[in-house]
Structure formats: C-alpha cells, structure tokens
Amino acid sequence: MNHLRSNNCTHRDHYPVYLQRSPKRETARDGGEWGAFGKDLIRPAPEVPAELSIRITDRAPHDLSRTSLCVIDLLLRGDLSRLRSEEVADHLHVSPTTLRRRLRADRTNYQHILDHVRQYRCAELLEKRWLPGKSVAWELGYAEVNSFYRAFRRWTGQNYSDLKSLYL
C-alpha cells in the first residue's frame, strides 16, 4: 500500500466507481440542487373560475386540491369528446384510483366535474349566439344529441328548442 501512496494514488482510488463518493455538487443560488430546473418543475395552480369551483364543490378555488383544479382546468381547455377519467389521470401522472380518491377528498367526482364544466362551456357557447343542438352537443363531447338535450333540460329547466326563440 505504501508504494501506491508514493505514486500519488489515494486509498479511495481502489474502490469500485459505484462505491466512491461523488464530488460535492454546488447548489444553485435560486435554491436546491435542481438549479434552473426547480422553477420549471414547480407550476402554479391552474386558474379556475371561482363561480365554477363554487358550483362544483361549494368551495373557492384556493380551498380545492391541486388535483381538482387540474382536472377542472383540463376539462375547460380540452376536447371533451376524448377526455375520459383515465386520460386525465394519465395526464396528471396518477392512477385512475388515485384520481378518484383525491377527488373524493374534495367531496366530488369526475362525472360531477364533467357535468358542471359542460354546463359552463355550454353557457359560454350560447352567450354569443344561438347554435344548432348538434353543434353544441358535439362541442361538449356528447355522443348523442338527445343526451345533450336531456342535460340541457336538467340544467335550465327548459327545452333547448325553446332557447332558439330568444335569439331570433
């Protein structure tokens, strides 16, 4: 071993690489080992309209979990004909079971959120102008127009056909 020291080798050099300590990393000034990546990984909670949050859960957006806010935000921005709970869970990097559990903690579920988001988006669509029921149903992700008509009657207490007379 003495002959190794004379060759400017240290005792540490004889350990396999995976057992050697890595050189100490310098931490970035903005905090943590992640440096510039840290800020990119921490995203602010999505902006959800307060009226929609209260309608869904009887709570303001700042009282909801990040998961519930993300689900609402995805449904507000996404294609409702393609977004199923499994796809939303996958987008949030959680299992469908975890998504259901987290939503249940906020006293809601995926179908309840979806129904209220559809109602909200329907009101936004019809705020500007009257559209045929088929167009609105397609935009809101309904497979059948009659399903949309039943939902509209449940939301407003009126038939969709009665709405046309208000616009014309």
Backbone as CSV, one residue per row, in Angstrom:
resi,resn,N_x,N_y,N_z,CA_x,CA_y,CA_z,C_x,C_y,C_z
1,MET,0.822,-1.182,0.000,0.000,0.000,0.000,0.869,1.251,0.000
2,ASN,2.040,1.168,0.624,2.925,2.331,0.649,3.399,2.710,-0.737
3,HIS,3.586,1.708,-1.558,4.038,2.040,-2.906,2.937,2.760,-3.698
4,LEU,1.675,2.567,-3.350,0.593,3.286,-4.019,0.588,4.752,-3.661
5,ARG,0.879,5.026,-2.412,0.896,6.432,-1.990,2.040,7.183,-2.638
6,SER,3.070,6.508,-2.866,4.205,7.179,-3.489,3.895,7.511,-4.952
7,ASN,2.985,6.781,-5.559,2.594,7.063,-6.935,1.433,8.058,-7.006
8,ASN,1.223,8.804,-5.946,0.159,9.820,-5.861,-1.240,9.230,-5.989
9,CYS,-1.430,7.990,-5.605,-2.752,7.387,-5.576,-3.264,7.427,-4.152
10,THR,-4.533,7.546,-4.027,-5.106,7.530,-2.688,-5.809,6.213,-2.460
11,HIS,-6.129,5.951,-1.238,-6.810,4.728,-0.864,-8.179,4.645,-1.551
12,ARG,-8.795,5.778,-1.740,-10.116,5.865,-2.335,-10.108,5.396,-3.786
13,ASP,-9.036,5.554,-4.499,-8.979,5.204,-5.910,-9.121,3.708,-6.152
14,HIS,-8.975,2.909,-5.121,-9.038,1.470,-5.306,-10.438,0.903,-5.130
15,TYR,-11.359,1.692,-4.692,-12.732,1.226,-4.593,-13.371,1.259,-5.982
16,PRO,-14.326,0.368,-6.216,-15.054,0.460,-7.494,-15.755,1.808,-7.594
17,VAL,-16.006,2.232,-8.796,-16.582,3.554,-9.046,-17.899,3.729,-8.304
18,TYR,-18.745,2.712,-8.278,-20.053,2.862,-7.650,-19.986,2.994,-6.141
19,LEU,-18.843,2.693,-5.528,-18.708,2.873,-4.086,-18.013,4.174,-3.725
20,GLN,-17.479,4.859,-4.691,-16.785,6.115,-4.414,-17.802,7.234,-4.261
21,ARG,-17.460,8.161,-3.440,-18.327,9.332,-3.281,-18.183,10.231,-4.489
22,SER,-19.306,10.758,-4.881,-19.258,11.699,-5.993,-18.771,13.036,-5.473
23,PRO,-18.149,13.808,-6.331,-17.704,15.125,-5.881,-18.899,15.945,-5.437
24,LYS,-18.677,16.772,-4.446,-19.763,17.567,-3.891,-20.267,18.548,-4.944
25,ARG,-21.607,18.535,-5.112,-22.217,19.440,-6.084,-22.413,20.808,-5.475
26,GLU,-22.258,21.780,-6.324,-22.562,23.136,-5.870,-24.042,23.373,-6.080
27,THR,-24.679,23.970,-5.089,-26.103,24.258,-5.222,-26.266,25.616,-5.883
28,ALA,-27.299,25.717,-6.669,-27.573,26.969,-7.370,-28.051,28.024,-6.383
29,ARG,-27.872,29.285,-6.766,-28.285,30.368,-5.889,-29.787,30.425,-5.684
30,ASP,-30.556,29.958,-6.676,-32.009,30.050,-6.536,-32.567,28.901,-5.705
31,GLY,-31.703,28.147,-5.080,-32.143,27.154,-4.109,-32.191,25.746,-4.646
32,GLY,-31.448,24.885,-4.005,-31.544,23.471,-4.299,-30.597,22.980,-5.367
33,GLU,-30.464,21.662,-5.415,-29.591,21.027,-6.377,-30.149,21.107,-7.794
34,TRP,-31.435,21.318,-7.931,-32.052,21.295,-9.243,-31.724,22.531,-10.061
35,GLY,-31.263,23.571,-9.414,-30.871,24.772,-10.132,-32.005,25.351,-10.935
36,ALA,-31.748,25.562,-12.210,-32.741,26.191,-13.077,-33.951,25.295,-13.298
37,PHE,-33.797,23.978,-13.156,-34.927,23.081,-13.378,-35.980,23.224,-12.296
38,GLY,-35.606,23.604,-11.101,-36.535,23.689,-9.985,-37.716,24.587,-10.272
39,LYS,-37.462,25.716,-10.883,-38.541,26.657,-11.171,-39.480,26.119,-12.238
40,ASP,-38.934,25.350,-13.199,-39.778,24.788,-14.248,-40.662,23.670,-13.725
41,LEU,-40.178,22.943,-12.740,-40.934,21.813,-12.226,-42.088,22.249,-11.329
42,ILE,-41.958,23.383,-10.708,-42.996,23.877,-9.813,-43.900,24.803,-10.611
43,ARG,-45.064,24.296,-10.937,-46.008,25.078,-11.722,-47.069,25.655,-10.800
44,PRO,-47.516,26.851,-11.095,-48.598,27.404,-10.271,-49.886,26.631,-10.511
45,ALA,-50.762,26.670,-9.539,-52.062,26.002,-9.675,-52.831,26.664,-10.808
46,PRO,-53.573,25.882,-11.562,-54.338,26.454,-12.677,-55.376,27.464,-12.201
47,GLU,-55.642,28.425,-13.055,-56.667,29.424,-12.768,-58.027,28.841,-13.141
48,VAL,-58.884,28.674,-12.175,-60.228,28.137,-12.389,-61.219,29.216,-11.997
49,PRO,-62.222,29.467,-12.835,-63.229,30.479,-12.472,-63.863,30.149,-11.119
50,ALA,-63.923,31.137,-10.254,-64.453,30.927,-8.897,-65.897,30.448,-8.935
51,GLU,-66.705,31.003,-9.837,-68.111,30.591,-9.899,-68.247,29.112,-10.242
52,LEU,-67.364,28.612,-11.094,-67.406,27.200,-11.458,-66.952,26.325,-10.292
53,SER,-65.906,26.732,-9.627,-65.417,25.992,-8.467,-66.481,25.897,-7.378
54,ILE,-67.147,26.997,-7.131,-68.186,27.022,-6.099,-69.383,26.177,-6.532
55,ARG,-69.733,26.232,-7.816,-70.842,25.424,-8.308,-70.535,23.922,-8.190
56,ILE,-69.290,23.538,-8.412,-68.919,22.126,-8.375,-68.810,21.604,-6.947
57,THR,-68.115,22.357,-6.076,-67.783,21.825,-4.749,-68.270,22.675,-3.589
58,ASP,-68.921,23.793,-3.861,-69.303,24.745,-2.811,-68.090,25.321,-2.090
59,ARG,-66.954,25.329,-2.782,-65.721,25.876,-2.199,-65.001,26.728,-3.235
60,ALA,-64.273,27.709,-2.735,-63.496,28.587,-3.611,-62.290,27.827,-4.159
61,PRO,-61.737,28.282,-5.289,-60.600,27.573,-5.881,-59.410,27.409,-4.940
62,HIS,-59.164,28.395,-4.090,-57.999,28.280,-3.209,-58.200,27.233,-2.107
63,ASP,-59.429,26.733,-1.949,-59.700,25.690,-0.958,-59.671,24.285,-1.560
64,LEU,-59.517,24.194,-2.877,-59.506,22.894,-3.542,-58.082,22.357,-3.671
65,SER,-57.989,21.047,-3.817,-56.675,20.438,-4.030,-56.191,20.767,-5.431
66,ARG,-54.899,20.661,-5.608,-54.287,20.900,-6.916,-54.853,19.927,-7.952
67,THR,-55.117,18.693,-7.533,-55.661,17.690,-8.446,-57.016,18.130,-8.981
68,SER,-57.904,18.559,-8.115,-59.234,19.003,-8.560,-59.121,20.198,-9.493
69,LEU,-58.245,21.131,-9.171,-58.056,22.298,-10.032,-57.526,21.893,-11.403
70,CYS,-56.600,20.945,-11.424,-56.050,20.486,-12.706,-57.104,19.768,-13.536
71,VAL,-57.937,18.967,-12.909,-58.998,18.268,-13.636,-59.963,19.282,-14.245
72,ILE,-60.375,20.254,-13.458,-61.290,21.285,-13.965,-60.645,22.039,-15.124
73,ASP,-59.393,22.404,-14.960,-58.681,23.147,-15.993,-58.550,22.333,-17.284
74,LEU,-58.192,21.056,-17.152,-58.084,20.197,-18.336,-59.418,20.094,-19.076
75,LEU,-60.498,19.953,-18.321,-61.811,19.837,-18.947,-62.272,21.159,-19.564
76,LEU,-61.880,22.262,-18.969,-62.240,23.568,-19.532,-61.526,23.801,-20.870
77,ARG,-60.290,23.351,-20.976,-59.486,23.618,-22.165,-59.502,22.490,-23.185
78,GLY,-59.845,21.275,-22.755,-59.666,20.113,-23.602,-60.847,19.746,-24.468
79,ASP,-60.623,18.712,-25.254,-61.639,18.146,-26.131,-62.461,17.162,-25.312
80,LEU,-63.666,17.548,-24.968,-64.489,16.742,-24.067,-64.923,15.414,-24.671
81,SER,-64.871,15.289,-25.981,-65.234,14.017,-26.588,-64.135,12.975,-26.406
82,ARG,-62.938,13.409,-26.099,-61.806,12.483,-25.945,-61.325,12.340,-24.514
83,LEU,-61.609,13.300,-23.672,-61.084,13.268,-22.303,-61.947,12.389,-21.415
84,ARG,-61.441,11.250,-21.079,-62.076,10.351,-20.119,-61.248,10.395,-18.848
85,SER,-61.796,9.896,-17.780,-61.093,9.968,-16.496,-59.733,9.281,-16.566
86,GLU,-59.619,8.217,-17.343,-58.340,7.513,-17.455,-57.284,8.380,-18.137
87,GLU,-57.694,9.120,-19.171,-56.753,10.006,-19.859,-56.345,11.173,-18.961
88,VAL,-57.291,11.684,-18.195,-56.980,12.782,-17.269,-56.003,12.282,-16.202
89,ALA,-56.253,11.097,-15.657,-55.354,10.527,-14.655,-53.961,10.341,-15.247
90,ASP,-53.898,9.847,-16.469,-52.612,9.650,-17.131,-51.894,10.980,-17.327
91,HIS,-52.631,12.006,-17.719,-52.034,13.335,-17.902,-51.468,13.882,-16.584
92,LEU,-52.138,13.566,-15.480,-51.691,14.038,-14.162,-50.654,13.100,-13.539
93,HIS,-50.306,12.039,-14.246,-49.312,11.059,-13.786,-49.734,10.374,-12.492
94,VAL,-51.015,10.038,-12.405,-51.529,9.266,-11.270,-52.399,8.144,-11.822
95,SER,-52.676,7.171,-11.000,-53.557,6.090,-11.429,-55.009,6.574,-11.356
96,PRO,-55.912,5.926,-12.104,-57.323,6.300,-12.009,-57.866,6.167,-10.586
97,THR,-57.378,5.176,-9.842,-57.819,5.002,-8.458,-57.377,6.180,-7.599
98,THR,-56.147,6.628,-7.783,-55.644,7.777,-7.026,-56.421,9.032,-7.385
99,LEU,-56.734,9.189,-8.672,-57.526,10.351,-9.089,-58.885,10.333,-8.402
100,ARG,-59.556,9.188,-8.391,-60.870,9.097,-7.728,-60.753,9.408,-6.238
101,ARG,-59.703,8.910,-5.604,-59.522,9.139,-4.166,-59.278,10.624,-3.875
102,ARG,-58.456,11.270,-4.682,-58.175,12.691,-4.463,-59.394,13.563,-4.707
103,LEU,-60.170,13.217,-5.727,-61.397,13.984,-5.982,-62.409,13.754,-4.874
104,ARG,-62.475,12.532,-4.372,-63.393,12.224,-3.266,-62.999,13.028,-2.016
105,ALA,-61.712,13.280,-1.823,-61.266,14.093,-0.682,-61.804,15.521,-0.789
106,ASP,-62.045,15.989,-2.011,-62.654,17.309,-2.224,-64.178,17.217,-2.336
107,ARG,-64.726,16.077,-1.969,-66.172,15.818,-1.981,-66.781,15.981,-3.380
108,THR,-66.100,15.426,-4.378,-66.597,15.462,-5.743,-66.142,14.214,-6.475
109,ASN,-66.492,14.102,-7.738,-66.015,13.008,-8.574,-65.904,13.511,-10.007
110,TYR,-65.300,12.692,-10.849,-65.028,13.110,-12.231,-66.313,13.451,-12.985
111,GLN,-67.323,12.613,-12.872,-68.565,12.834,-13.613,-69.252,14.129,-13.179
112,HIS,-69.202,14.433,-11.900,-69.796,15.665,-11.374,-69.073,16.883,-11.948
113,ILE,-67.747,16.825,-11.962,-66.961,17.931,-12.523,-67.258,18.064,-14.013
114,LEU,-67.272,16.934,-14.731,-67.530,16.959,-16.166,-68.888,17.577,-16.472
115,ASP,-69.892,17.226,-15.726,-71.234,17.766,-15.955,-71.256,19.278,-15.762
116,HIS,-70.618,19.763,-14.714,-70.602,21.210,-14.459,-69.752,21.962,-15.472
117,VAL,-68.649,21.356,-15.904,-67.822,22.002,-16.931,-68.593,22.067,-18.248
118,ARG,-69.324,21.011,-18.584,-70.147,21.036,-19.797,-71.194,22.149,-19.710
119,GLN,-71.819,22.287,-18.561,-72.817,23.339,-18.381,-72.176,24.717,-18.535
120,TYR,-70.999,24.896,-17.950,-70.280,26.172,-18.027,-69.895,26.485,-19.474
121,ARG,-69.349,25.480,-20.165,-68.941,25.694,-21.555,-70.149,25.918,-22.461
122,CYS,-71.254,25.276,-22.158,-72.486,25.485,-22.921,-72.937,26.941,-22.780
123,ALA,-72.918,27.450,-21.564,-73.312,28.843,-21.334,-72.389,29.800,-22.083
124,GLU,-71.089,29.494,-22.109,-70.144,30.340,-22.843,-70.420,30.307,-24.349
125,LEU,-70.717,29.113,-24.869,-71.009,28.981,-26.304,-72.260,29.761,-26.689
126,LEU,-73.299,29.627,-25.877,-74.585,30.226,-26.221,-74.687,31.687,-25.816
127,GLU,-73.703,32.169,-25.095,-73.683,33.568,-24.688,-73.556,34.479,-25.909
128,LYS,-72.818,34.023,-26.895,-72.536,34.844,-28.068,-73.633,34.752,-29.113
129,ARG,-74.087,33.521,-29.401,-75.089,33.333,-30.448,-75.730,31.963,-30.311
130,TRP,-76.848,31.798,-30.963,-77.526,30.512,-30.957,-76.816,29.563,-31.915
131,LEU,-76.679,28.325,-31.500,-76.081,27.282,-32.334,-77.026,26.091,-32.379
132,PRO,-77.003,25.347,-33.463,-77.823,24.132,-33.501,-77.414,23.164,-32.396
133,GLY,-78.390,22.428,-31.886,-78.125,21.493,-30.791,-77.052,20.484,-31.113
134,LYS,-76.999,20.045,-32.369,-75.990,19.073,-32.772,-74.577,19.640,-32.610
135,SER,-74.403,20.910,-32.958,-73.088,21.561,-32.837,-72.668,21.683,-31.378
136,VAL,-73.606,22.108,-30.543,-73.291,22.266,-29.117,-73.002,20.906,-28.500
137,ALA,-73.807,19.917,-28.839,-73.600,18.565,-28.303,-72.221,18.043,-28.683
138,TRP,-71.820,18.251,-29.919,-70.508,17.801,-30.385,-69.389,18.519,-29.631
139,GLU,-69.530,19.828,-29.488,-68.515,20.630,-28.792,-68.372,20.216,-27.328
140,LEU,-69.455,19.798,-26.709,-69.430,19.422,-25.292,-69.121,17.946,-25.072
141,GLY,-68.876,17.210,-26.157,-68.438,15.830,-26.023,-69.537,14.801,-25.870
142,TYR,-70.752,15.167,-26.211,-71.853,14.197,-26.141,-71.834,13.331,-27.392
143,ALA,-72.009,12.029,-27.219,-72.041,11.110,-28.353,-73.381,11.204,-29.075
144,GLU,-74.426,11.526,-28.332,-75.759,11.631,-28.923,-76.382,12.983,-28.581
145,VAL,-77.049,13.568,-29.544,-77.679,14.876,-29.353,-78.755,14.805,-28.272
146,ASN,-79.498,13.703,-28.229,-80.560,13.583,-27.227,-80.012,13.615,-25.802
147,SER,-78.802,13.104,-25.598,-78.180,13.179,-24.267,-77.932,14.633,-23.883
148,PHE,-77.504,15.434,-24.865,-77.309,16.858,-24.613,-78.634,17.540,-24.293
149,TYR,-79.680,17.213,-25.053,-80.989,17.828,-24.811,-81.496,17.523,-23.398
150,ARG,-81.304,16.294,-22.954,-81.732,15.936,-21.582,-80.909,16.691,-20.545
151,ALA,-79.602,16.791,-20.782,-78.744,17.530,-19.846,-79.133,19.005,-19.809
152,PHE,-79.396,19.587,-20.975,-79.792,20.995,-21.032,-81.077,21.224,-20.248
153,ARG,-82.039,20.331,-20.391,-83.294,20.446,-19.646,-83.043,20.332,-18.148
154,ARG,-82.129,19.452,-17.750,-81.786,19.297,-16.334,-81.110,20.563,-15.795
155,TRP,-80.239,21.188,-16.593,-79.525,22.385,-16.163,-80.433,23.598,-16.052
156,THR,-81.308,23.770,-17.033,-82.057,25.030,-17.127,-83.540,24.902,-16.828
157,GLY,-84.065,23.695,-16.897,-85.496,23.514,-16.724,-86.275,23.824,-17.988
158,GLN,-85.581,24.092,-19.100,-86.225,24.416,-20.370,-85.738,23.459,-21.454
159,ASN,-86.516,23.353,-22.513,-86.083,22.599,-23.681,-85.123,23.443,-24.498
160,TYR,-84.193,22.803,-25.155,-83.239,23.539,-25.987,-83.950,24.239,-27.141
161,SER,-84.984,23.624,-27.651,-85.719,24.234,-28.779,-86.375,25.555,-28.371
162,ASP,-86.726,25.715,-27.090,-87.311,26.973,-26.608,-86.290,28.110,-26.615
163,LEU,-85.017,27.759,-26.540,-83.954,28.762,-26.499,-83.825,29.501,-27.830
164,LYS,-84.114,28.819,-28.902,-83.956,29.411,-30.235,-84.804,30.664,-30.386
165,SER,-85.997,30.656,-29.833,-86.872,31.825,-29.979,-86.311,33.068,-29.284
166,LEU,-85.475,32.880,-28.273,-84.869,34.028,-27.584,-83.799,34.710,-28.457
167,TYR,-83.167,33.960,-29.314,-82.086,34.502,-30.142,-82.595,35.091,-31.453
168,LEU,-83.701,34.563,-31.950,-84.170,35.004,-33.277,-85.201,36.093,-33.201
